[in-house]
Amino acid sequence: MQNDPELNGKYLGTITKDFVQVSDTLKEASYQIRKREISKYPIFVFSREITKIGGLLIAAEERDLEWNINASYLDDFVGRQLVQADKVEEFHHAYRDPDEYCCLFVIDRDFMNFVFVPYPED
């Protein structure tokens, strides 16, 4: 799980533009997921079309975004077999500090990948 070069070239500009607009909301949602002990590993799904992974947090049309954003977490991804059970430990090691980085799962047609984006400095 790394920041994939294909992701960087093709998607990072539009993701970053949307991320900047919603980063405070995502940071608070991440905090709440961890505080309520739902998961130590929040994941935010960025998709151009509505997806059933996680729950809808921000619809693209609500905030004039290119991406819909769902809130999810590691156990949901394991249950959906998006992260294989034997890869959970690897995921734990790759996961970055959720107070500093936002874990995104980007979905666009046939492309799916994780990316960690730093929250903007206050």
N, CA, C and O atoms as a GROMACS GRO file, in nm:
protein
  488
    1MET      N    1   0.084  -0.119   0.000
    1MET     CA    2   0.000   0.000   0.000
    1MET      C    3   0.088   0.124   0.000
    1MET      O    4   0.144   0.164   0.102
    2GLN      N    5   0.097   0.183  -0.114
    2GLN     CA    6   0.175   0.304  -0.127
    2GLN      C    7   0.098   0.401  -0.215
    2GLN      O    8  -0.003   0.366  -0.276
    3ASN      N    9   0.147   0.522  -0.221
    3ASN     CA   10   0.086   0.618  -0.312
    3ASN      C   11   0.127   0.580  -0.453
    3ASN      O   12   0.240   0.606  -0.496
    4ASP      N   13   0.036   0.518  -0.523
    4ASP     CA   14   0.059   0.463  -0.656
    4ASP      C   15   0.086   0.573  -0.758
    4ASP      O   16   0.014   0.673  -0.761
    5PRO      N   17   0.190   0.558  -0.842
    5PRO     CA   18   0.219   0.660  -0.944
    5PRO      C   19   0.101   0.682  -1.039
    5PRO      O   20   0.078   0.795  -1.082
    6GLU      N   21   0.027   0.576  -1.073
    6GLU     CA   22  -0.089   0.592  -1.159
    6GLU      C   23  -0.191   0.683  -1.092
    6GLU      O   24  -0.252   0.769  -1.156
    7LEU      N   25  -0.210   0.663  -0.962
    7LEU     CA   26  -0.302   0.747  -0.887
    7LEU      C   27  -0.253   0.891  -0.887
    7LEU      O   28  -0.331   0.984  -0.910
    8ASN      N   29  -0.124   0.909  -0.862
    8ASN     CA   30  -0.068   1.044  -0.857
    8ASN      C   31  -0.092   1.119  -0.988
    8ASN      O   32  -0.135   1.234  -0.986
    9GLY      N   33  -0.063   1.055  -1.099
    9GLY     CA   34  -0.074   1.123  -1.227
    9GLY      C   35  -0.216   1.147  -1.271
    9GLY      O   36  -0.247   1.254  -1.323
   10LYS      N   37  -0.301   1.051  -1.252
   10LYS     CA   38  -0.434   1.058  -1.309
   10LYS      C   39  -0.537   1.124  -1.218
   10LYS      O   40  -0.629   1.189  -1.267
   11TYR      N   41  -0.523   1.108  -1.087
   11TYR     CA   42  -0.629   1.147  -0.996
   11TYR      C   43  -0.591   1.251  -0.890
   11TYR      O   44  -0.677   1.321  -0.838
   12LEU      N   45  -0.464   1.260  -0.858
   12LEU     CA   46  -0.426   1.338  -0.741
   12LEU      C   47  -0.472   1.483  -0.746
   12LEU      O   48  -0.508   1.539  -0.642
   13GLY      N   49  -0.472   1.545  -0.863
   13GLY     CA   50  -0.515   1.684  -0.874
   13GLY      C   51  -0.659   1.704  -0.831
   13GLY      O   52  -0.689   1.793  -0.752
   14THR      N   53  -0.749   1.622  -0.884
   14THR     CA   54  -0.891   1.638  -0.851
   14THR      C   55  -0.918   1.593  -0.708
   14THR      O   56  -1.001   1.653  -0.638
   15ILE      N   57  -0.848   1.489  -0.663
   15ILE     CA   58  -0.867   1.444  -0.524
   15ILE      C   59  -0.821   1.553  -0.429
   15ILE      O   60  -0.890   1.585  -0.332
   16THR      N   61  -0.704   1.610  -0.455
   16THR     CA   62  -0.651   1.714  -0.367
   16THR      C   63  -0.743   1.834  -0.362
   16THR      O   64  -0.765   1.892  -0.256
   17LYS      N   65  -0.797   1.873  -0.477
   17LYS     CA   66  -0.888   1.988  -0.481
   17LYS      C   67  -1.010   1.963  -0.391
   17LYS      O   68  -1.049   2.050  -0.313
   18ASP      N   69  -1.069   1.846  -0.401
   18ASP     CA   70  -1.184   1.812  -0.317
   18ASP      C   71  -1.142   1.793  -0.171
   18ASP      O   72  -1.212   1.836  -0.080
   19PHE      N   73  -1.028   1.728  -0.151
   19PHE     CA   74  -0.981   1.700  -0.015
   19PHE      C   75  -0.963   1.829   0.066
   19PHE      O   76  -1.001   1.835   0.183
   20VAL      N   77  -0.906   1.930   0.004
   20VAL     CA   78  -0.884   2.058   0.074
   20VAL      C   79  -1.017   2.116   0.124
   20VAL      O   80  -1.024   2.173   0.233
   21GLN      N   81  -1.123   2.100   0.044
   21GLN     CA   82  -1.253   2.155   0.082
   21GLN      C   83  -1.319   2.078   0.198
   21GLN      O   84  -1.399   2.135   0.272
   22VAL      N   85  -1.284   1.951   0.213
   22VAL     CA   86  -1.353   1.867   0.312
   22VAL      C   87  -1.261   1.813   0.421
   22VAL      O   88  -1.304   1.733   0.504
   23SER      N   89  -1.136   1.855   0.422
   23SER     CA   90  -1.038   1.796   0.514
   23SER      C   91  -1.078   1.810   0.661
   23SER      O   92  -1.057   1.718   0.739
   24ASP      N   93  -1.136   1.924   0.699
   24ASP     CA   94  -1.178   1.940   0.838
   24ASP      C   95  -1.286   1.840   0.875
   24ASP      O   96  -1.285   1.783   0.984
   25THR      N   97  -1.380   1.818   0.785
   25THR     CA   98  -1.488   1.721   0.808
   25THR      C   99  -1.431   1.580   0.819
   25THR      O  100  -1.471   1.503   0.907
   26LEU      N  101  -1.337   1.545   0.732
   26LEU     CA  102  -1.277   1.412   0.735
   26LEU      C  103  -1.194   1.391   0.860
   26LEU      O  104  -1.196   1.283   0.919
   27LYS      N  105  -1.122   1.494   0.901
   27LYS     CA  106  -1.040   1.482   1.021
   27LYS      C  107  -1.129   1.461   1.144
   27LYS      O  108  -1.096   1.380   1.230
   28GLU      N  109  -1.240   1.533   1.152
   28GLU     CA  110  -1.333   1.516   1.263
   28GLU      C  111  -1.398   1.379   1.259
   28GLU      O  112  -1.412   1.314   1.362
   29ALA      N  113  -1.437   1.332   1.140
   29ALA     CA  114  -1.497   1.199   1.127
   29ALA      C  115  -1.397   1.091   1.168
   29ALA      O  116  -1.434   0.995   1.236
   30SER      N  117  -1.272   1.106   1.128
   30SER     CA  118  -1.168   1.011   1.167
   30SER      C  119  -1.153   1.009   1.319
   30SER      O  120  -1.145   0.902   1.380
   31TYR      N  121  -1.151   1.125   1.379
   31TYR     CA  122  -1.140   1.135   1.525
   31TYR      C  123  -1.258   1.065   1.593
   31TYR      O  124  -1.239   0.990   1.689
   32GLN      N  125  -1.379   1.088   1.543
   32GLN     CA  126  -1.498   1.028   1.603
   32GLN      C  127  -1.498   0.876   1.587
   32GLN      O  128  -1.537   0.804   1.680
   33ILE      N  129  -1.457   0.825   1.473
   33ILE     CA  130  -1.449   0.681   1.452
   33ILE      C  131  -1.353   0.618   1.552
   33ILE      O  132  -1.381   0.511   1.607
   34ARG      N  133  -1.240   0.685   1.576
   34ARG     CA  134  -1.142   0.632   1.672
   34ARG      C  135  -1.187   0.653   1.816
   34ARG      O  136  -1.171   0.563   1.899
   35LYS      N  137  -1.242   0.770   1.846
   35LYS     CA  138  -1.286   0.801   1.983
   35LYS      C  139  -1.396   0.705   2.029
   35LYS      O  140  -1.396   0.660   2.143
   36ARG      N  141  -1.488   0.675   1.938
   36ARG     CA  142  -1.600   0.586   1.971
   36ARG      C  143  -1.560   0.439   1.963
   36ARG      O  144  -1.643   0.350   1.979
   37GLU      N  145  -1.432   0.415   1.938
   37GLU     CA  146  -1.374   0.281   1.930
   37GLU      C  147  -1.443   0.193   1.826
   37GLU      O  148  -1.455   0.072   1.843
   38ILE      N  149  -1.488   0.257   1.717
   38ILE     CA  150  -1.541   0.182   1.603
   38ILE      C  151  -1.425   0.113   1.533
   38ILE      O  152  -1.434  -0.004   1.495
   39SER      N  153  -1.315   0.187   1.517
   39SER     CA  154  -1.195   0.133   1.455
   39SER      C  155  -1.078   0.227   1.479
   39SER      O  156  -1.095   0.348   1.491
   40LYS      N  157  -0.959   0.170   1.485
   40LYS     CA  158  -0.837   0.250   1.489
   40LYS      C  159  -0.793   0.288   1.348
   40LYS      O  160  -0.697   0.364   1.330
   41TYR      N  161  -0.865   0.235   1.246
   41TYR     CA  162  -0.823   0.251   1.108
   41TYR      C  163  -0.937   0.304   1.020
   41TYR      O  164  -0.994   0.229   0.941
   42PRO      N  165  -0.970   0.434   1.034
   42PRO     CA  166  -1.071   0.492   0.946
   42PRO      C  167  -1.021   0.498   0.802
   42PRO      O  168  -0.902   0.520   0.777
   43ILE      N  169  -1.113   0.478   0.709
   43ILE     CA  170  -1.082   0.484   0.566
   43ILE      C  171  -1.193   0.566   0.500
   43ILE      O  172  -1.311   0.542   0.526
   44PHE      N  173  -1.156   0.660   0.416
   44PHE     CA  174  -1.254   0.741   0.345
   44PHE      C  175  -1.251   0.704   0.198
   44PHE      O  176  -1.147   0.712   0.132
   45VAL      N  177  -1.366   0.665   0.147
   45VAL     CA  178  -1.378   0.617   0.010
   45VAL      C  179  -1.413   0.735  -0.080
   45VAL      O  180  -1.517   0.800  -0.061
   46PHE      N  181  -1.327   0.764  -0.177
   46PHE     CA  182  -1.351   0.868  -0.277
   46PHE      C  183  -1.395   0.797  -0.404
   46PHE      O  184  -1.318   0.719  -0.460
   47SER      N  185  -1.516   0.823  -0.450
   47SER     CA  186  -1.565   0.759  -0.571
   47SER      C  187  -1.647   0.858  -0.652
   47SER      O  188  -1.717   0.942  -0.597
   48ARG      N  189  -1.637   0.847  -0.782
   48ARG     CA  190  -1.714   0.937  -0.868
   48ARG      C  191  -1.861   0.897  -0.871
   48ARG      O  192  -1.948   0.982  -0.889
   49GLU      N  193  -1.889   0.770  -0.854
   49GLU     CA  194  -2.025   0.720  -0.850
   49GLU      C  195  -2.056   0.674  -0.708
   49GLU      O  196  -1.964   0.642  -0.632
   50ILE      N  197  -2.183   0.670  -0.673
   50ILE     CA  198  -2.222   0.624  -0.541
   50ILE      C  199  -2.178   0.479  -0.523
   50ILE      O  200  -2.197   0.397  -0.613
   51THR      N  201  -2.120   0.448  -0.408
   51THR     CA  202  -2.076   0.312  -0.377
   51THR      C  203  -2.138   0.267  -0.246
   51THR      O  204  -2.179   0.350  -0.164
   52LYS      N  205  -2.143   0.138  -0.226
   52LYS     CA  206  -2.201   0.082  -0.104
   52LYS      C  207  -2.095   0.055   0.002
   52LYS      O  208  -2.126   0.003   0.109
   53ILE      N  209  -1.970   0.090  -0.027
   53ILE     CA  210  -1.864   0.069   0.072
   53ILE      C  211  -1.874   0.180   0.175
   53ILE      O  212  -1.865   0.298   0.142
   54GLY      N  213  -1.893   0.142   0.300
   54GLY     CA  214  -1.907   0.240   0.407
   54GLY      C  215  -2.041   0.312   0.396
   54GLY      O  216  -2.135   0.263   0.333
   55GLY      N  217  -2.047   0.428   0.459
   55GLY     CA  218  -2.168   0.509   0.456
   55GLY      C  219  -2.138   0.645   0.396
   55GLY      O  220  -2.031   0.701   0.417
   56LEU      N  221  -2.234   0.698   0.322
   56LEU     CA  222  -2.214   0.827   0.257
   56LEU      C  223  -2.193   0.936   0.362
   56LEU      O  224  -2.276   0.955   0.451
   57LEU      N  225  -2.082   1.006   0.350
   57LEU     CA  226  -2.049   1.116   0.440
   57LEU      C  227  -2.075   1.249   0.370
   57LEU      O  228  -2.137   1.338   0.428
   58ILE      N  229  -2.028   1.262   0.246
   58ILE     CA  230  -2.045   1.385   0.170
   58ILE      C  231  -2.078   1.349   0.025
   58ILE      O  232  -1.996   1.288  -0.044
   59ALA      N  233  -2.196   1.386  -0.020
   59ALA     CA  234  -2.231   1.366  -0.160
   59ALA      C  235  -2.165   1.476  -0.242
   59ALA      O  236  -2.160   1.592  -0.200
   60ALA      N  237  -2.114   1.440  -0.358
   60ALA     CA  238  -2.042   1.536  -0.443
   60ALA      C  239  -2.125   1.660  -0.470
   60ALA      O  240  -2.072   1.771  -0.463
   61GLU      N  241  -2.253   1.643  -0.500
   61GLU     CA  242  -2.336   1.759  -0.536
   61GLU      C  243  -2.364   1.851  -0.417
   61GLU      O  244  -2.396   1.968  -0.436
   62GLU      N  245  -2.352   1.800  -0.294
   62GLU     CA  246  -2.374   1.883  -0.176
   62GLU      C  247  -2.272   1.995  -0.164
   62GLU      O  248  -2.304   2.106  -0.122
   63ARG      N  249  -2.149   1.965  -0.202
   63ARG     CA  250  -2.040   2.060  -0.182
   63ARG      C  251  -1.970   2.098  -0.313
   63ARG      O  252  -1.860   2.152  -0.311
   64ASP      N  253  -2.034   2.069  -0.426
   64ASP     CA  254  -1.978   2.098  -0.557
   64ASP      C  255  -1.840   2.033  -0.573
   64ASP      O  256  -1.742   2.099  -0.607
   65LEU      N  257  -1.835   1.903  -0.547
   65LEU     CA  258  -1.712   1.824  -0.556
   65LEU      C  259  -1.719   1.732  -0.677
   65LEU      O  260  -1.825   1.710  -0.735
   66GLU      N  261  -1.603   1.678  -0.714
   66GLU     CA  262  -1.598   1.578  -0.821
   66GLU      C  263  -1.617   1.437  -0.765
   66GLU      O  264  -1.654   1.345  -0.838
   67TRP      N  265  -1.592   1.420  -0.635
   67TRP     CA  266  -1.592   1.288  -0.572
   67TRP      C  267  -1.697   1.282  -0.462
   67TRP      O  268  -1.716   1.378  -0.387
   68ASN      N  269  -1.765   1.167  -0.453
   68ASN     CA  270  -1.848   1.135  -0.337
   68ASN      C  271  -1.755   1.077  -0.231
   68ASN      O  272  -1.656   1.012  -0.264
   69ILE      N  273  -1.787   1.101  -0.105
   69ILE     CA  274  -1.698   1.055   0.001
   69ILE      C  275  -1.779   0.975   0.102
   69ILE      O  276  -1.876   1.024   0.161
   70ASN      N  277  -1.737   0.850   0.122
   70ASN     CA  278  -1.798   0.762   0.221
   70ASN      C  279  -1.701   0.741   0.335
   70ASN      O  280  -1.579   0.745   0.316
   71ALA      N  281  -1.755   0.718   0.453
   71ALA     CA  282  -1.672   0.686   0.569
   71ALA      C  283  -1.679   0.536   0.593
   71ALA      O  284  -1.787   0.476   0.590
   72SER      N  285  -1.564   0.475   0.615
   72SER     CA  286  -1.557   0.333   0.642
   72SER      C  287  -1.439   0.307   0.736
   72SER      O  288  -1.384   0.400   0.796
   73TYR      N  289  -1.402   0.180   0.748
   73TYR     CA  290  -1.293   0.144   0.838
   73TYR      C  291  -1.244   0.004   0.799
   73TYR      O  292  -1.307  -0.066   0.720
   74LEU      N  293  -1.132  -0.034   0.856
   74LEU     CA  294  -1.064  -0.156   0.816
   74LEU      C  295  -1.152  -0.281   0.824
   74LEU      O  296  -1.155  -0.359   0.729
   75ASP      N  297  -1.224  -0.302   0.934
   75ASP     CA  298  -1.305  -0.424   0.946
   75ASP      C  299  -1.408  -0.436   0.835
   75ASP      O  300  -1.437  -0.546   0.788
   76ASP      N  301  -1.465  -0.323   0.792
   76ASP     CA  302  -1.559  -0.324   0.680
   76ASP      C  303  -1.488  -0.371   0.553
   76ASP      O  304  -1.543  -0.450   0.476
   77PHE      N  305  -1.366  -0.323   0.531
   77PHE     CA  306  -1.290  -0.362   0.413
   77PHE      C  307  -1.254  -0.510   0.417
   77PHE      O  308  -1.254  -0.576   0.313
   78VAL      N  309  -1.223  -0.562   0.535
   78VAL     CA  310  -1.193  -0.704   0.549
   78VAL      C  311  -1.320  -0.786   0.521
   78VAL      O  312  -1.315  -0.886   0.450
   79GLY      N  313  -1.432  -0.742   0.576
   79GLY     CA  314  -1.558  -0.811   0.554
   79GLY      C  315  -1.599  -0.814   0.408
   79GLY      O  316  -1.662  -0.911   0.363
   80ARG      N  317  -1.564  -0.711   0.334
   80ARG     CA  318  -1.596  -0.704   0.190
   80ARG      C  319  -1.485  -0.765   0.105
   80ARG      O  320  -1.493  -0.764  -0.018
   81GLN      N  321  -1.382  -0.818   0.170
   81GLN     CA  322  -1.266  -0.880   0.105
   81GLN      C  323  -1.192  -0.783   0.014
   81GLN      O  324  -1.131  -0.824  -0.085
   82LEU      N  325  -1.196  -0.653   0.049
   82LEU     CA  326  -1.114  -0.553  -0.020
   82LEU      C  327  -0.973  -0.552   0.039
   82LEU      O  328  -0.877  -0.515  -0.028
   83VAL      N  329  -0.963  -0.592   0.166
   83VAL     CA  330  -0.835  -0.620   0.231
   83VAL      C  331  -0.846  -0.766   0.277
   83VAL      O  332  -0.934  -0.800   0.356
   84GLN      N  333  -0.758  -0.849   0.227
   84GLN     CA  334  -0.761  -0.991   0.264
   84GLN      C  335  -0.722  -1.007   0.410
   84GLN      O  336  -0.637  -0.934   0.461
   85ALA      N  337  -0.783  -1.103   0.477
   85ALA     CA  338  -0.757  -1.127   0.619
   85ALA      C  339  -0.608  -1.149   0.647
   85ALA      O  340  -0.558  -1.105   0.750
   86ASP      N  341  -0.538  -1.216   0.556
   86ASP     CA  342  -0.396  -1.241   0.578
   86ASP      C  343  -0.309  -1.117   0.548
   86ASP      O  344  -0.187  -1.122   0.566
   87LYS      N  345  -0.370  -1.008   0.505
   87LYS     CA  346  -0.296  -0.884   0.476
   87LYS      C  347  -0.325  -0.775   0.580
   87LYS      O  348  -0.277  -0.662   0.566
   88VAL      N  349  -0.402  -0.807   0.684
   88VAL     CA  350  -0.439  -0.706   0.785
   88VAL      C  351  -0.316  -0.652   0.856
   88VAL      O  352  -0.305  -0.532   0.878
   89GLU      N  353  -0.224  -0.740   0.893
   89GLU     CA  354  -0.102  -0.696   0.962
   89GLU      C  355  -0.020  -0.603   0.873
   89GLU      O  356   0.034  -0.504   0.921
   90GLU      N  357  -0.012  -0.634   0.745
   90GLU     CA  358   0.057  -0.548   0.649
   90GLU      C  359  -0.012  -0.412   0.640
   90GLU      O  360   0.053  -0.308   0.633
   91PHE      N  361  -0.144  -0.414   0.641
   91PHE     CA  362  -0.221  -0.289   0.639
   91PHE      C  363  -0.189  -0.206   0.763
   91PHE      O  364  -0.168  -0.085   0.752
   92HIS      N  365  -0.186  -0.269   0.880
   92HIS     CA  366  -0.153  -0.198   1.004
   92HIS      C  367  -0.018  -0.126   0.993
   92HIS      O  368  -0.005  -0.012   1.036
   93HIS      N  369   0.080  -0.194   0.936
   93HIS     CA  370   0.214  -0.135   0.923
   93HIS      C  371   0.218  -0.022   0.821
   93HIS      O  372   0.294   0.074   0.836
   94ALA      N  373   0.137  -0.033   0.717
   94ALA     CA  374   0.136   0.070   0.612
   94ALA      C  375   0.054   0.192   0.652
   94ALA      O  376   0.076   0.302   0.602
   95TYR      N  377  -0.041   0.173   0.743
   95TYR     CA  378  -0.133   0.280   0.783
   95TYR      C  379  -0.055   0.391   0.853
   95TYR      O  380   0.030   0.364   0.938
   96ARG      N  381  -0.084   0.514   0.817
   96ARG     CA  382  -0.012   0.628   0.874
   96ARG      C  383  -0.091   0.692   0.987
   96ARG      O  384  -0.211   0.667   1.001
   97ASP      N  385  -0.025   0.772   1.067
   97ASP     CA  386  -0.086   0.838   1.182
   97ASP      C  387  -0.215   0.910   1.140
   97ASP      O  388  -0.210   1.005   1.062
   98PRO      N  389  -0.332   0.866   1.192
   98PRO     CA  390  -0.459   0.924   1.147
   98PRO      C  391  -0.483   1.067   1.196
   98PRO      O  392  -0.579   1.130   1.153
   99ASP      N  393  -0.400   1.117   1.284
   99ASP     CA  394  -0.410   1.258   1.322
   99ASP      C  395  -0.340   1.347   1.221
   99ASP      O  396  -0.367   1.467   1.214
  100GLU      N  397  -0.250   1.289   1.142
  100GLU     CA  398  -0.174   1.366   1.044
  100GLU      C  399  -0.209   1.333   0.899
  100GLU      O  400  -0.198   1.419   0.811
  101TYR      N  401  -0.252   1.209   0.874
  101TYR     CA  402  -0.282   1.164   0.739
  101TYR      C  403  -0.422   1.107   0.730
  101TYR      O  404  -0.473   1.047   0.825
  102CYS      N  405  -0.483   1.127   0.616
  102CYS     CA  406  -0.615   1.071   0.589
  102CYS      C  407  -0.596   0.952   0.494
  102CYS      O  408  -0.532   0.965   0.390
  103CYS      N  409  -0.652   0.838   0.531
  103CYS     CA  410  -0.645   0.720   0.447
  103CYS      C  411  -0.763   0.723   0.351
  103CYS      O  412  -0.879   0.716   0.392
  104LEU      N  413  -0.733   0.733   0.222
  104LEU     CA  414  -0.835   0.735   0.120
  104LEU      C  415  -0.830   0.606   0.040
  104LEU      O  416  -0.723   0.549   0.017
  105PHE      N  417  -0.946   0.560  -0.002
  105PHE     CA  418  -0.956   0.450  -0.095
  105PHE      C  419  -1.026   0.506  -0.218
  105PHE      O  420  -1.144   0.540  -0.213
  106VAL      N  421  -0.954   0.515  -0.327
  106VAL     CA  422  -1.003   0.580  -0.448
  106VAL      C  423  -1.062   0.475  -0.543
  106VAL      O  424  -0.998   0.375  -0.574
  107ILE      N  425  -1.185   0.500  -0.586
  107ILE     CA  426  -1.253   0.410  -0.680
  107ILE      C  427  -1.296   0.491  -0.801
  107ILE      O  428  -1.365   0.592  -0.789
  108ASP      N  429  -1.255   0.444  -0.918
  108ASP     CA  430  -1.301   0.506  -1.043
  108ASP      C  431  -1.308   0.398  -1.150
  108ASP      O  432  -1.206   0.359  -1.205
  109ARG      N  433  -1.428   0.351  -1.178
  109ARG     CA  434  -1.453   0.244  -1.275
  109ARG      C  435  -1.370   0.121  -1.241
  109ARG      O  436  -1.402   0.052  -1.144
  110ASP      N  437  -1.266   0.091  -1.317
  110ASP     CA  438  -1.189  -0.031  -1.294
  110ASP      C  439  -1.067  -0.008  -1.205
  110ASP      O  440  -0.988  -0.100  -1.186
  111PHE      N  441  -1.052   0.110  -1.150
  111PHE     CA  442  -0.935   0.143  -1.069
  111PHE      C  443  -0.974   0.155  -0.923
  111PHE      O  444  -1.071   0.223  -0.889
  112MET      N  445  -0.897   0.089  -0.836
  112MET     CA  446  -0.916   0.103  -0.690
  112MET      C  447  -0.778   0.100  -0.625
  112MET      O  448  -0.695   0.014  -0.657
  113ASN      N  449  -0.754   0.196  -0.534
  113ASN     CA  450  -0.626   0.196  -0.464
  113ASN      C  451  -0.633   0.284  -0.340
  113ASN      O  452  -0.715   0.375  -0.330
  114PHE      N  453  -0.544   0.255  -0.245
  114PHE     CA  454  -0.529   0.336  -0.125
  114PHE      C  455  -0.430   0.449  -0.150
  114PHE      O  456  -0.335   0.434  -0.227
  115VAL      N  457  -0.453   0.561  -0.084
  115VAL     CA  458  -0.358   0.672  -0.085
  115VAL      C  459  -0.370   0.742   0.051
  115VAL      O  460  -0.480   0.755   0.105
  116PHE      N  461  -0.258   0.787   0.103
  116PHE     CA  462  -0.256   0.862   0.229
  116PHE      C  463  -0.225   1.007   0.197
  116PHE      O  464  -0.122   1.038   0.137
  117VAL      N  465  -0.314   1.096   0.239
  117VAL     CA  466  -0.299   1.237   0.209
  117VAL      C  467  -0.283   1.312   0.341
  117VAL      O  468  -0.364   1.293   0.432
  118PRO      N  469  -0.181   1.396   0.354
  118PRO     CA  470  -0.165   1.472   0.478
  118PRO      C  471  -0.273   1.578   0.492
  118PRO      O  472  -0.311   1.644   0.395
  119TYR      N  473  -0.320   1.593   0.615
  119TYR     CA  474  -0.416   1.700   0.641
  119TYR      C  475  -0.344   1.834   0.630
  119TYR      O  476  -0.226   1.843   0.666
  120PRO      N  477  -0.412   1.937   0.579
  120PRO     CA  478  -0.347   2.069   0.572
  120PRO      C  479  -0.310   2.118   0.713
  120PRO      O  480  -0.380   2.093   0.810
  121GLU      N  481  -0.200   2.188   0.719
  121GLU     CA  482  -0.157   2.245   0.848
  121GLU      C  483  -0.249   2.361   0.881
  121GLU      O  484  -0.290   2.436   0.793
  122ASP      N  485  -0.281   2.374   1.008
  122ASP     CA  486  -0.370   2.484   1.051
  122ASP      C  487  -0.304   2.619   1.037
  122ASP      O  488  -0.364   2.721   1.068
   0.00000   0.00000   0.00000
